[in-house]
């Protein structure tokens, strides 16, 4: 039918590629991707520089220059990426590349779903949240590790799921990608075990399992050795205990847990904040009253937290379930109260605080680093863009539900992305707290799982219908 359109029939040779895209059914996604790219160009024009957050952004940039693993929350995986762009001395280039990554995430989700025989409209529909939710675009425009994490996880799943049985090379590539994801954010490290288990259950082969394990474990082990050389502890970061201690501060009762004397110093002391993660920074919290840096007490904090969870498992699960429920609200909940859910594009200016580290990073990474300001007339257009809350929380819940239903049964394609999405969603809540930003890595994976689940449910429904029709025909013949 397309060939009968005169404009296409007489198109010059330079338009042959566009014609092939249309005839293969990718025209809808190409149009949607172009609109999403325009939205990102508008974001680059609407703000005069990248969004920089104290202290996260400057810790990443400082590590990129000095290549020394930090002892706090942030492993150096994202800083390796920043190091590659250091010669250009431009944080604006950093966010430009991250906007391209955001588009790349959607392309991978779309390609994977088409590979699994989804129609173009269904595969395109699954990419809409990552392409048009302002929360994703704003993350891409910030010097933060989230976009890199999402890109690496989606890339690993795409490689593993591209064929029913991945090759040894594909398994090794997926393992390396998952290792980089773990070095970008340590919460992603267990994904390596999840994918390994998936390959074992799917009987992918001993060589594939070994390739994935080696390619994933070796970089993590090497990094842990590097971390030990600088901090005297074989680990990927020095914050897991601190984070889990903060998680327990919303329910811990030391009269129940009965910690020993050294751990008892970390019991709740009457300081009350509005979210578990805020205890990490609250000056009056028990951990922050101990001498030295909070991360120097990481092992003690972990021991206390595990003791509290073992003594009060139902209280712990209640807190995790309550915070997880915040993700599905129609009107996004401020949690912590100081953080606004990023469902729109702000207009204004955001000056940087005065800290020695900021001046150091400005001198070493990008002399043009400054507070971000919106630029007219582009900011007004961007500020008028609205993304309904209904498509943020409830849609995410629906995607998890559909993906979970579709994952039930043997050899369901939705199983791996659904389990990955559930872990990416619940893992940070169980280890620290809920934050709208922390749930975003689960969204594109959950959407892919939902699309695959709906496809499998449809196929299953057709099979049941065919069996019913066949049974009725046999009964009719028997009656005759």
C-alpha positions in Angstrom: 0.0 0.0 0.0 2.8 2.4 0.8 4.4 1.7 -2.5 1.2 3.1 -4.2 1.7 6.5 -2.6 3.2 8.8 -5.3 5.5 10.6 -3.0 7.1 7.3 -2.0 7.1 5.9 -5.5 9.1 8.8 -6.8 11.2 9.3 -3.7 14.9 9.9 -4.4 17.5 7.3 -3.5 18.4 9.3 -0.4 15.0 8.5 1.1 15.3 4.7 0.6 16.2 4.1 4.2 13.2 6.1 5.5 10.9 4.1 3.1 12.3 0.8 4.5 11.6 2.0 8.0 8.0 2.8 7.1 7.4 -0.5 5.3 8.8 -2.5 8.2 6.3 -1.0 10.5 8.7 1.1 12.5 7.2 4.4 11.3 5.1 5.0 14.5 8.1 4.5 16.7 10.3 6.7 14.5 7.8 9.5 14.9 7.5 9.0 18.6 11.3 8.9 19.0 11.6 12.1 17.0 9.1 13.9 19.3 11.1 12.6 22.3 14.3 13.9 20.8 12.7 17.3 20.3 11.7 17.3 23.9 15.3 16.8 24.9 16.6 19.4 22.6 14.1 21.8 24.1 15.4 20.9 27.6 19.0 21.6 26.5 17.9 25.0 25.2 15.6 25.8 28.2 18.4 25.5 30.8 21.8 27.3 30.5 23.8 24.4 32.0 23.5 21.0 33.6 21.7 20.4 36.9 24.3 19.9 39.7 23.3 18.6 43.1 25.2 19.0 46.3 26.9 16.8 47.3 26.3 13.9 44.8 27.3 15.6 41.5 30.5 17.1 42.9 31.5 13.8 44.5 31.1 12.1 41.1 33.1 14.8 39.3 35.9 14.9 41.9 36.3 11.1 41.7 36.4 11.4 37.9 39.4 13.7 38.1 41.3 11.9 40.9 40.1 8.3 40.3 40.0 7.3 43.9 37.1 5.3 45.2 35.0 7.3 47.7 34.3 5.8 51.1 30.6 6.8 51.1 27.5 6.1 49.1 28.9 6.4 45.6 31.1 3.7 43.8 33.2 5.0 40.9 31.3 3.5 38.0 29.6 6.7 37.0 32.8 8.6 37.6 34.5 6.4 35.0 32.0 7.7 32.4 32.6 11.3 33.5 36.3 10.6 33.2 35.9 9.7 29.5 34.3 13.2 28.9 36.8 15.1 31.1 39.0 16.3 28.2 36.0 18.3 26.9 35.6 20.1 30.3 31.9 20.5 29.8 29.1 19.3 32.1 26.7 20.4 29.3 28.3 17.7 27.1 27.8 15.2 29.9 24.0 15.8 30.0 23.8 15.9 26.2 25.3 12.4 26.1 22.9 11.3 28.8 19.9 12.6 26.8 21.1 10.3 24.0 21.3 7.5 26.5 17.7 8.1 27.4 16.7 7.7 23.8 18.9 4.7 23.5 17.0 3.0 26.4 13.7 3.4 24.5 15.3 2.1 21.3 16.5 -1.0 23.2 13.1 -1.7 24.8 11.4 -1.3 21.4 13.9 -3.5 19.6 13.7 -6.2 22.3 9.9 -6.2 22.2 9.8 -6.3 18.4 12.3 -9.2 18.5 9.7 -11.0 20.7 7.0 -10.5 18.0 5.1 -7.6 19.6 3.3 -5.3 17.1 4.8 -1.9 16.5 2.1 -0.1 18.4 2.5 -2.3 21.5 6.3 -2.0 21.5 6.0 1.8 21.0 3.5 2.1 23.8 5.9 0.4 26.3 8.5 3.1 25.6 6.3 6.2 26.2 7.1 6.6 29.9 10.9 6.7 29.5 10.5 9.0 26.5 8.1 11.5 27.8 7.9 11.4 31.6 9.7 14.7 32.8 11.3 12.7 35.6 13.4 10.8 33.1 14.3 13.9 31.1 15.3 15.8 34.2 17.5 12.9 35.4 19.2 12.9 32.0 19.9 16.6 32.4 21.5 16.2 35.8 25.0 15.0 36.7 23.7 11.9 38.5 24.3 8.2 37.9 20.7 7.1 37.4 20.5 7.4 33.6 23.7 5.3 33.2 22.4 2.7 35.6 19.1 2.3 33.6 21.0 2.2 30.3 23.3 -0.6 31.5 20.5 -2.7 33.0 18.3 -2.4 29.9 21.3 -3.2 27.7 22.1 -6.3 29.7 18.6 -7.6 29.6 18.4 -6.9 25.8 21.6 -8.9 25.2 20.4 -11.8 27.4 16.9 -12.0 26.0 17.7 -11.4 22.3 17.8 -15.1 21.6 16.0 -17.9 23.4 19.4 -19.3 24.3 22.2 -16.6 24.5 25.6 -17.3 23.1 28.7 -17.5 25.2 29.7 -14.1 23.9 26.3 -12.6 24.6 26.4 -14.0 28.2 29.8 -12.5 28.7 28.7 -9.1 27.4 25.7 -9.1 29.7 27.8 -10.0 32.7 30.2 -7.1 32.0 27.2 -4.7 31.6 25.7 -5.9 34.9 29.1 -5.5 36.6 29.3 -1.9 35.3 25.7 -1.4 36.6 26.8 -2.6 40.0 29.8 -0.3 40.0 27.4 2.6 39.0 25.1 1.8 42.0 25.8 -1.0 44.4 22.1 -1.8 44.7 22.3 -3.3 41.2 24.9 -6.0 42.2 22.3 -8.6 43.1 21.0 -8.4 39.5 24.0 -10.4 38.4 22.8 -13.3 40.6 19.2 -12.9 39.3 20.3 -13.2 35.7 22.6 -16.1 36.6 19.7 -18.0 38.2 17.6 -17.2 35.1 20.2 -18.8 32.8 20.3 -21.9 35.0 16.5 -22.2 35.1 16.3 -21.8 31.4 19.1 -24.3 30.9 21.1 -21.9 28.8 24.2 -24.0 29.1 27.2 -24.4 31.4 29.5 -22.2 29.2 27.0 -19.4 29.1 26.5 -19.4 32.9 30.3 -19.5 33.4 30.8 -16.7 30.9 28.2 -14.5 32.6 29.6 -15.2 36.1 33.2 -14.5 35.2 32.5 -11.4 33.2 30.4 -10.1 36.0 32.4 -11.1 39.1 35.9 -10.2 37.9 35.3 -6.5 37.5 33.5 -6.3 40.9 36.3 -8.2 42.6 38.9 -6.0 41.0 37.1 -2.9 42.1 36.8 -4.3 45.7 40.5 -4.8 45.7 41.1 -1.2 44.6 38.7 0.0 47.3 40.6 -2.0 49.9 43.9 -0.4 48.8 42.4 3.0 49.6 40.1 2.2 52.5 41.4 -1.0 54.1 38.2 -2.9 53.5 37.3 -5.3 50.8 34.0 -3.9 49.6 32.4 -1.8 46.8 31.3 1.0 49.1 31.3 2.0 52.8 27.6 2.9 53.1 25.5 -0.3 53.1 25.4 -0.5 56.9 24.7 3.2 57.3 21.8 3.0 54.9 20.3 -0.1 56.5 20.6 1.5 60.0 18.6 4.5 58.7 16.0 2.1 57.5 15.5 0.7 61.0 15.2 4.0 62.7 11.5 4.2 61.8 10.7 1.0 63.9 13.7 -0.1 65.9 12.9 -0.8 69.6 16.0 -1.5 71.6 14.0 -3.0 74.4 13.1 -5.8 71.9 16.4 -6.1 70.0 18.6 -5.8 73.1 21.8 -4.8 71.3 25.2 -5.1 73.0 26.8 -2.0 74.6 28.7 -0.9 71.5 25.6 -1.1 69.3 23.3 0.4 71.8 24.8 3.8 71.0 22.9 3.6 67.7 19.5 3.1 69.2 16.8 5.7 68.4 17.4 8.7 70.6 14.2 10.7 70.1 15.2 12.4 66.9 12.3 12.3 64.5 12.4 13.1 60.8 9.9 12.5 58.0 11.6 9.7 56.1 14.0 6.9 56.9 16.7 8.3 54.6 16.8 11.6 56.4 18.3 9.9 59.5 21.5 9.6 57.5 21.9 13.3 57.5 20.0 14.4 60.7 22.6 16.0 63.0 20.8 14.8 66.1 20.5 11.2 65.0 22.4 8.7 67.1 24.9 7.7 64.4 25.8 11.3 63.7 26.6 11.9 67.4 29.4 9.3 67.4 32.9 10.6 67.0 34.3 10.6 63.5 32.7 10.3 60.1 29.4 8.4 59.9 30.8 6.0 57.3 33.6 5.0 59.7 30.9 3.3 61.7 29.4 1.4 58.8 30.1 -2.1 60.1 28.7 -1.3 63.5 25.6 0.2 61.9 25.1 -2.9 59.8 25.3 -5.1 62.8 22.8 -3.1 64.7 20.4 -3.0 61.7 20.5 -6.7 61.1 19.9 -7.3 64.8 16.9 -5.0 64.8 15.4 -6.6 61.6 15.8 -10.1 63.0 14.1 -9.0 66.3 11.3 -7.1 64.6 10.8 -8.7 61.1 7.1 -7.8 60.8 7.8 -4.2 61.8 10.5 -4.0 59.1 8.2 -5.5 56.4 5.4 -3.1 57.4 7.7 -0.1 56.9 8.9 -1.4 53.6 5.3 -2.1 52.4 4.1 1.3 53.5 6.9 3.1 51.7 6.4 1.0 48.6 2.8 1.9 48.5 3.8 5.6 48.0 4.9 4.8 44.5 1.3 4.1 43.3 -0.4 7.3 44.4 -2.4 9.2 41.8 -1.0 12.4 43.2 2.7 11.8 43.8 3.6 12.0 47.5 6.5 14.2 48.7 8.8 11.8 50.4 11.0 13.1 52.0 9.0 16.3 52.3 11.9 18.4 51.1 11.9 16.6 47.7 9.3 17.5 45.0 8.3 14.7 42.6 9.7 15.7 39.2 6.6 15.6 37.1 7.0 19.0 35.4 9.9 21.1 34.2 10.8 24.0 36.7 11.3 27.6 35.7 13.7 29.8 37.7 17.3 29.7 38.9 19.1 27.4 41.3 22.4 28.9 42.7 25.1 26.6 44.0 26.0 26.7 47.7 29.5 27.8 48.7 31.7 24.8 49.4 35.5 24.2 48.8 34.7 21.0 46.9 32.6 23.0 44.4 35.5 25.4 43.7 37.9 22.4 43.3 35.7 20.7 40.8 35.1 23.9 38.9 38.8 24.4 38.6 39.6 20.8 37.6 36.6 19.5 35.6 34.7 22.5 34.1 35.5 26.1 34.8 32.0 27.0 33.5 30.2 25.1 36.3 27.5 27.3 37.8 24.0 27.2 39.2 21.4 26.4 36.6 18.9 28.9 35.3 16.0 28.6 32.8 16.3 30.4 29.5 13.4 32.1 27.8 11.4 31.6 25.6 12.2 27.9 25.7 11.6 27.5 29.4 8.0 28.8 29.1 7.2 26.2 26.5 8.9 23.5 28.6 7.2 24.7 31.8 3.8 24.3 30.1 4.4 20.6 29.4 2.5 18.4 31.8 2.7 14.7 32.4 -0.3 13.4 34.4 0.4 11.8 37.7 -2.0 9.0 36.7 0.7 7.9 34.1 3.4 8.0 36.8 2.3 6.0 39.8 -0.9 4.0 38.8 0.6 3.2 35.4 3.7 1.8 37.1 1.5 -0.3 39.4 -0.5 -1.6 36.4 2.7 -2.5 34.5 4.0 -4.5 37.5 0.6 -6.3 37.8 0.4 -7.2 34.1 4.1 -8.3 34.0 3.6 -10.4 37.1 0.5 -12.2 35.6 2.3 -12.7 32.4 5.4 -14.1 34.1 3.4 -17.0 35.7 4.2 -20.3 34.1 7.1 -22.0 32.4 9.4 -20.2 30.0 7.5 -16.9 30.0 9.5 -14.1 28.3 8.1 -11.6 30.9 9.7 -13.4 33.8 13.3 -11.9 33.8 12.3 -8.3 33.2 9.5 -8.5 35.7 11.7 -10.0 38.5 14.3 -7.3 37.6 11.7 -4.5 37.8 10.4 -5.8 41.2 14.0 -5.9 42.6 14.9 -2.5 41.2 11.7 -1.1 42.8 11.8 -2.8 46.2 15.6 -3.2 46.7 16.3 0.5 47.5 13.2 0.7 49.8 14.3 -2.4 51.7 17.9 -1.1 52.0 17.1 2.6 52.8 13.9 4.3 51.8 11.4 5.2 49.0 12.2 8.0 46.7 10.5 8.8 43.3 13.9 9.0 41.8 14.9 5.6 43.1 11.9 3.9 41.5 12.6 5.2 38.0 15.1 2.5 37.0 12.3 -0.1 37.4 9.9 1.7 35.1 11.2 0.9 31.6 11.9 -2.7 32.6 8.4 -3.0 34.2 6.9 -1.6 31.0 8.8 -4.2 28.9 7.6 -7.0 31.2 4.0 -5.8 31.0 4.1 -5.8 27.2 5.6 -9.3 27.1 3.1 -10.5 29.7 0.2 -9.1 27.7 1.5 -10.9 24.6 1.8 -14.2 26.4 -1.6 -13.8 27.9 -3.1 -13.2 24.5 -1.3 -16.2 23.1 -2.5 -18.3 26.0 -6.0 -17.0 25.6 -6.0 -17.9 21.9 -4.7 -21.4 22.8 -7.5 -21.9 25.3 -10.1 -20.7 22.8 -8.8 -23.0 20.1 -8.9 -26.0 22.5 -12.5 -25.0 23.5 -13.5 -24.8 19.9 -11.8 -28.1 19.1 -13.5 -29.7 22.0 -16.9 -28.4 21.0 -16.4 -29.8 17.5 -15.5 -33.2 18.8 -18.5 -33.3 21.0 -20.7 -32.3 18.1 -19.3 -35.0 15.9 -19.7 -37.5 18.7 -23.3 -36.5 19.1 -24.0 -36.9 15.4 
